[in-house]
Amino acid sequence: MTTKPRPIIIDTDPGIDDAVALAIALYSEKLDVRLITTIAGNVSLQKVTTNALRLLQFFGKNIPVALGAERPLIKDPIDASDIHGSTGMDGFDFEEPTEDLVLKEHAVNAMYRVIMASEEPITLVPIGPLTNIALLLKMYPEVKERIDEIVLMGGSITRGNMGVMSEFNIFADPEAAKIVFSAGLPVVMVGLDVGLKALVYPEDSEQLKVMNKTGQMIYQLFQKYRGGSMKTGLKMYDSCAIAYLLQPEMFQVADTFVDVELNGSLTTGCTVVDLKGYLKQPNNAKVCVDLDPHMFKQWFMESLKKCN
């Protein structure tokens, strides 16, 4: 018996590792991507939206795209152009996309409409800062009963990659992250700790180069990606969120309480993951605490073979 594809909305800030995650999600027969929403993060909102449209045109996929927040709820915007290049996807010469897929409505309104119109609950997959998701939950709290779960790439159990204790997506808008974790919804945190084990090495990249058109494009992007190095392995953070959707058995998961530090002079944006129960709070998230690297690698390469 074939199961129906799982309906999802991807909220993203492409981004080289976002591009890989989108490729896998869009070509998976197990996922039904209903909407792509964009959020300023790796680079500006306009650039990440252009990148999303470039990817959709490259893949030949007609998924509607809605522009979201161009800045965090409160703090000043940051970006990661040092990691992804000035365009966010340096390294490949994409054709300039048309704007035919761009919706006139804001991402938050588009998400509301798609969620409420769906016959089955929708899974939200934010792989950038959480501003759009926080705005959705605050503006339209009635969507909560129509959301299956939120599977997010962000946060860290231990150390950070933006501050001593803070991961980029959460640090970019910690107030938004706090709203999402405290919303009372099923949340899965796929953070830095597993992303550090989701590695693509030079020999894998060489296989991608000759695999198919998508593999060749990703190979070229990887030449510019600074999320790790070719020698020590490129980190596929965002693909981990898609991996959790499609093959959760590769992860070790803990039910626990997660909060976000907003006031720490040294730790703002830290995800406080209370694995030992010190805070005496009810569990509000499933946190991926470990990943089988061999299983991830196998899944990753097999998934990209399905692309054009």
matplotlib code that plots the C-alpha trace (Angstrom):
import matplotlib.pyplot as plt

x = [0.0, 1.4, 1.2, 0.2, 3.1, 3.5, 2.4, 5.0, 5.9, 9.6, 10.6, 14.1, 17.0, 18.9, 22.0, 24.1, 23.1, 19.5, 19.8, 20.8, 18.0, 15.5, 16.7, 16.2, 12.7, 11.5, 12.4, 11.2, 8.1, 7.3, 7.0, 4.4, 5.9, 2.9, 4.7, 8.2, 8.5, 11.6, 13.2, 16.2, 19.1, 22.1, 21.8, 19.0, 15.4, 15.6, 18.7, 17.3, 14.1, 15.9, 17.9, 14.7, 13.4, 16.6, 16.5, 12.9, 13.6, 16.7, 14.7, 11.7, 9.3, 6.3, 6.0, 4.6, 7.0, 6.0, 8.4, 8.5, 10.2, 13.2, 14.4, 14.1, 11.3, 13.5, 17.3, 19.3, 19.7, 22.8, 23.9, 26.2, 27.6, 31.1, 29.9, 27.7, 29.1, 27.7, 24.7, 24.1, 24.7, 28.0, 29.7, 27.1, 25.9, 22.1, 19.8, 17.9, 14.5, 11.1, 8.9, 5.9, 5.9, 6.0, 2.8, 1.5, 0.7, 3.2, 4.6, 2.7, -0.6, 0.3, 1.2, -2.1, -4.1, -2.3, -2.5, -6.2, -7.2, -5.4, -7.4, -4.6, -2.4, 0.8, 4.3, 6.4, 10.1, 11.9, 15.6, 16.4, 15.7, 12.2, 10.7, 8.0, 6.9, 6.7, 4.7, 2.3, 1.7, 1.1, -1.1, -3.1, -3.1, -5.9, -3.4, -1.9, -4.6, -3.8, -0.1, 1.2, 4.6, 7.5, 10.8, 13.4, 17.1, 18.5, 19.9, 22.6, 22.8, 26.4, 28.4, 27.5, 28.7, 27.6, 28.4, 30.0, 26.7, 24.4, 23.7, 23.1, 19.4, 18.4, 20.9, 19.5, 16.1, 16.1, 12.8, 11.1, 12.7, 11.4, 7.9, 8.1, 9.5, 6.8, 3.9, 2.7, 3.2, 5.2, 8.7, 11.6, 15.0, 17.6, 20.6, 24.3, 25.2, 23.9, 24.8, 28.5, 28.2, 26.4, 29.5, 30.2, 33.8, 35.8, 35.2, 31.4, 31.6, 33.4, 30.5, 28.0, 29.9, 29.1, 25.8, 23.3, 22.5, 21.6, 24.7, 26.9, 25.3, 25.7, 29.4, 30.0, 28.3, 30.4, 33.6, 32.4, 30.8, 32.6, 30.5, 33.5, 36.1, 36.4, 39.2, 37.5, 34.0, 31.2, 28.4, 24.9, 23.0, 19.7, 19.6, 19.4, 15.9, 14.8, 16.6, 14.5, 11.3, 12.3, 14.4, 14.1, 15.7, 19.2, 18.7, 18.9, 16.2, 15.5, 12.2, 13.1, 12.5, 14.1, 14.2, 16.0, 18.2, 17.3, 19.1, 22.5, 25.3, 27.5, 24.9, 22.0, 20.5, 21.6, 19.1, 19.0, 18.4, 17.5, 18.4, 18.8, 15.5, 17.1, 14.5, 11.6, 9.6, 7.4, 9.0, 8.3, 10.5, 12.2, 15.8, 18.1, 21.1, 23.0, 23.2, 24.5, 27.0, 27.1, 23.4, 23.2, 25.8, 24.0, 20.6, 22.1, 23.7, 20.7, 18.4, 20.4, 20.4, 16.7, 17.1, 17.4]
y = [0.0, 3.4, 6.1, 9.6, 12.1, 14.1, 17.8, 20.3, 24.0, 24.8, 28.1, 28.8, 31.3, 29.7, 29.3, 26.5, 23.8, 25.0, 24.3, 20.7, 20.3, 21.7, 19.4, 16.3, 17.5, 18.5, 15.2, 12.9, 11.0, 10.9, 14.7, 17.1, 20.6, 22.8, 26.2, 27.7, 30.8, 32.9, 34.6, 36.9, 34.9, 33.7, 36.8, 39.4, 38.6, 39.6, 37.5, 34.4, 34.7, 35.0, 31.9, 30.0, 30.9, 30.0, 26.6, 25.9, 26.9, 24.7, 21.7, 22.4, 22.5, 24.8, 25.5, 28.8, 31.1, 33.8, 36.4, 36.7, 38.9, 40.9, 41.4, 39.8, 40.7, 42.9, 42.8, 44.0, 41.7, 39.6, 37.4, 34.6, 35.8, 34.8, 31.2, 31.2, 34.0, 37.4, 36.0, 33.2, 30.6, 31.5, 28.9, 28.1, 30.2, 29.9, 31.3, 34.4, 33.2, 34.6, 35.8, 33.8, 31.6, 34.6, 35.1, 38.6, 37.8, 37.8, 34.5, 34.5, 35.0, 32.4, 29.8, 30.6, 30.0, 26.8, 25.3, 26.1, 24.9, 21.5, 18.4, 17.0, 18.7, 20.4, 19.9, 23.1, 22.8, 26.0, 25.8, 29.4, 32.0, 31.5, 34.9, 33.9, 30.9, 33.1, 35.7, 33.0, 31.6, 35.0, 36.4, 33.3, 31.1, 29.0, 27.3, 25.4, 22.7, 22.3, 21.9, 18.3, 19.3, 21.7, 20.1, 22.9, 23.1, 25.2, 25.3, 23.4, 21.2, 22.2, 25.0, 27.4, 28.5, 32.1, 32.8, 30.6, 28.9, 30.1, 28.6, 30.9, 30.4, 30.9, 33.7, 35.6, 35.9, 34.5, 36.1, 34.3, 31.0, 31.4, 32.0, 28.8, 26.6, 27.9, 27.6, 24.2, 22.5, 19.3, 20.7, 18.6, 20.4, 19.2, 21.2, 21.7, 18.6, 16.3, 18.6, 18.3, 14.6, 15.0, 15.4, 15.3, 14.5, 15.1, 11.6, 12.1, 15.4, 13.8, 11.3, 14.1, 15.8, 12.9, 11.8, 14.0, 17.7, 18.5, 16.7, 18.8, 22.0, 21.0, 20.1, 23.6, 25.2, 23.2, 24.7, 28.0, 26.7, 27.5, 25.3, 23.2, 22.3, 19.8, 18.1, 17.8, 17.5, 19.9, 20.1, 19.4, 21.1, 21.8, 18.4, 16.9, 18.4, 16.6, 13.5, 13.5, 13.7, 10.9, 8.5, 9.4, 6.1, 7.5, 9.9, 9.4, 11.7, 12.9, 14.3, 17.3, 21.0, 23.7, 27.4, 30.2, 32.6, 36.3, 38.2, 36.6, 39.1, 36.3, 33.7, 35.4, 33.0, 29.9, 27.0, 25.7, 22.0, 20.6, 17.0, 16.3, 18.0, 20.7, 23.3, 21.1, 22.1, 19.8, 18.5, 20.8, 19.4, 16.3, 17.1, 15.1, 14.3, 12.0, 10.9, 7.7, 9.3, 6.2, 6.0, 9.7, 9.5, 6.6, 8.3, 11.6, 10.1, 7.9, 10.9, 13.0, 10.2, 10.7, 14.2, 15.2]
z = [0.0, -1.0, 1.6, 0.6, 0.4, 3.6, 3.0, 4.0, 3.8, 3.6, 5.1, 3.9, 3.2, 0.3, 1.0, -0.4, 2.1, 1.8, -2.0, -1.3, 1.2, -1.3, -4.1, -1.9, -0.7, -4.1, -5.7, -2.9, -3.7, 0.1, 0.4, -1.0, -0.9, -1.0, -0.5, -0.2, 2.0, 2.2, 5.1, 5.3, 6.9, 5.0, 2.8, 2.2, 1.6, -2.1, -2.7, -0.9, -2.9, -6.1, -5.1, -4.4, -7.8, -9.5, -7.9, -8.8, -12.4, -12.5, -11.1, -13.3, -10.3, -10.1, -6.3, -5.2, -3.4, -0.9, 0.5, 4.3, 6.9, 5.8, 9.3, 12.8, 15.2, 17.3, 16.8, 13.8, 10.9, 10.4, 7.4, 6.5, 3.2, 4.4, 4.3, 1.2, -0.9, -1.6, -3.6, -1.1, -3.8, -5.3, -7.5, -10.2, -13.1, -12.8, -15.5, -14.3, -13.1, -13.9, -11.0, -12.2, -9.1, -6.6, -4.7, -4.1, -0.5, 2.4, 3.5, 6.8, 5.0, 2.4, 5.1, 6.8, 3.6, 2.7, 6.2, 6.6, 3.1, 3.6, 4.2, 6.3, 8.9, 7.4, 8.7, 8.8, 7.9, 8.8, 7.8, 8.4, 11.2, 12.7, 12.2, 9.7, 11.8, 15.0, 13.1, 11.8, 15.3, 16.8, 14.0, 13.3, 16.5, 15.0, 12.6, 15.6, 15.4, 11.7, 12.1, 12.4, 13.7, 13.2, 12.1, 12.3, 11.6, 14.3, 17.8, 19.6, 22.7, 23.3, 21.6, 18.8, 15.4, 15.7, 19.3, 22.0, 22.7, 19.9, 16.5, 13.5, 12.8, 16.5, 17.1, 14.0, 15.7, 19.3, 20.2, 17.3, 18.3, 21.9, 20.5, 18.4, 21.2, 23.7, 21.2, 22.6, 19.3, 18.5, 17.7, 16.5, 16.9, 14.3, 15.4, 15.1, 17.0, 14.3, 11.5, 12.5, 11.7, 8.4, 6.3, 2.6, 1.7, -1.5, -2.8, -2.3, -4.1, -7.0, -7.3, -7.3, -10.2, -12.5, -11.0, -12.8, -13.6, -10.0, -8.7, -11.0, -9.8, -6.1, -6.8, -8.2, -5.2, -2.9, -4.3, -2.8, 0.4, 3.7, 6.0, 6.9, 4.3, 1.5, 3.4, 6.7, 5.3, 4.3, 6.8, 5.5, 8.3, 6.5, 4.8, 8.3, 8.7, 5.5, 6.6, 9.8, 7.8, 5.5, 7.6, 11.3, 12.3, 11.6, 14.5, 18.3, 19.8, 23.3, 24.6, 26.6, 27.5, 25.3, 26.0, 24.3, 26.1, 25.4, 28.1, 28.5, 27.9, 26.6, 25.6, 23.7, 21.2, 23.1, 23.0, 26.6, 26.2, 29.6, 29.1, 32.8, 33.9, 36.1, 35.2, 36.2, 33.1, 30.9, 27.7, 24.7, 22.0, 20.5, 20.2, 17.8, 20.0, 17.6, 14.0, 12.3, 9.9, 7.6, 7.3, 6.6, 3.9, 2.2, 2.4, 1.1, -2.0, -2.8, -2.4, -4.8, -7.4, -7.7, -8.9, -12.6]

ax = plt.figure().add_subplot(projection="3d")
ax.plot(x, y, z, "-o")
ax.set_aspect("equal")
plt.show()
